[in-house]
Amino acid sequence: MPLLFSKHLFLDCVKILPGFVYKLIYGKRQLYKDLYNLLGFHPGNLSLYEVALSHRSSKEKFLESNERLEYLGDAILGAIIGDYLFKKYPYKTEGYLTEMRSKIVNRQQLNDIAIKMGLRKLTIYDKYNSFLKISQIFGNTLEALVGAVYLDRGYNQTKQFVHKRILVPYIDLEALETVEMNHKNKLYGWANKHGKTLEFELIEEQMDNGRRIFTVGAMLNGELICTGKAFNKKDASQIAASQAIELLGIGTDDAK
């Protein structure tokens, strides 16, 4: 009873604090709850996860961006996936294992998983930037989150998180075996087969919050059919190729 009373007394005291302080305390309590639901365990160092969720476009400048944690998480995630595939497929070749790992940690794949996990809602970014809403920053957040878990809980806990919260619910290895992740190669193959000329051209280059955004167009017989935007030309061309494949119905009975 005394513990319950203390909790209610604390909450009553919080409510009479200045508005911005109350908002800050309530926000952290909500974030702690959201992270528990996302991770499956109570976060230790909450500030690590706040950084992991903070894109460089965030207006909350007191927060560090998640780019360093993204770098770390990318390496840790790659190691965990590599270990998982190595043990699951003891008789597969190095080439097969490398290709499967690439498919799992592919930017678009991770971005789709991050959105399904609810990271679009939790990521702190400039929500007035329409490009960011359709970019792959949520996959970057997921990598940063893996980095935060590693620093907070160590390798073994991170390995469990990746298995239980990423691999098991979202990765279908059998289906992934047949997926073509290099959309440009697929589109080039289709163009060669049908006697068409395919080129990728840089349409536009602009600055956004200190970073370059590239717009690349897929040109079929000199005609622009699709464009893709990304923070580098390689990803932009892959996005353009992916959209062109969908538009042309390649891989379906409707392919021309």
C-alpha angles and dihedrals in degrees: 000000000000089000091051091048091050091052093052091044090053092050091049090051091049091054093059093053119105112287097252092050092049090048091050094050094043090047092055092048090052092046090051089053093046091049092050090053091047100043102032092231138065112271114237106198103035093185090064091059092045088058091045090056095047118098117201090248091064116125089215093092094178087075121081114233119254097239097107092047089047089056091050094043092050090057095044093046091050091051093048093047090046092052091047094052093043091057096039095052107036094166100043121107127251090251093056093048092048093049093048092049090050090052092051096048094038111138095240092045093052091045092053091048092048091053092049089050090055099252093132087070095044100043113102108221142129100289091188089067103092093194093059091055091063098034128093098258092118091063087052088052090053091054090048089050090055088052091051092050090050093053093042101043109011134242100302094052090046090051090053091048092052092047097045101035104031115018101039100043100034112024121080103186096189092053091043092059091070097043118111106215097177098077093176092058091048092050093046090051091052092047093050092048092053097041096248130140115238125190136164116218133185105245101177142357120197140163123246121180091335096313130101119243116202125205113200124186129210107224118199113191088342094307122117109236105163142002134207131199127206143137091265135034095242095058092041092055092048090052091049090049092048091052091046091053090052093045093049093044092235111178093027133089088258095064111130 
